[in-house]
Amino acid sequence: MARPKTYTDPVTKSLRVTFTRSQAQARSRGEQWLISWEDYYHIWTQDGSVLRKGRGQEDLCLARINPTLSWTIDNVCLEQRSKHLARLYTGVPKTKKVALDPVPV
């Protein structure tokens, strides 16, 4: 039996944990998850967005552009949590990716 991978970089370790958790949560909700670890890592690290990742209202979260479709690289974007939650509660669909607010993927 092979030893599990360990990550010495705290950013990579944190992202790996959130990737696994996000994937498991999507599956438990019956949503299809088609984002690979490499794509997930690239989404968060391409422009330093990982530094703005968190649970605060101004922090970034990974959100689906169209909530009725699967979690795919073409259907996700990084969005401020406050805007994401407001959109979820009002039911307003997102129609396009907007540069930096939210951060395009």
C-alpha positions, 0 to 999 in steps of 0.5 A, a space after each residue: 500500500 502506497 503512502 499518501 501524498 503529503 504537501 509541505 507547502 501550506 497553500 497547496 495543502 489548504 487547497 487540496 483539503 478544500 478541493 476534496 471537501 468541495 468535491 465531496 459536498 457536491 457529490 452529497 448534493 447530487 451535483 456532478 463534479 468534473 473539475 480536476 485537482 490541477 484545474 482547481 489549483 490553477 483557478 485559485 493560484 493563477 493571479 494570487 486569488 488564493 490570498 483572498 480565499 476565505 469565509 468573510 463576506 469580501 473573500 472569494 469563493 468558487 461559484 457556478 455561473 449556472 447553478 443548474 449545470 455541473 461543476 466544470 471548468 467552463 461553469 465556475 468563477 471566483 466570486 465575492 461571497 457576499 455577492 454569491 450569497 445575495 445571488 443565491 437568495 434572490 435567485 438571479 442567474 449570472 449571465 457572464 463572467 466579469 473581470 476581477 469582480 468576480 475573478 474569471 476562471 
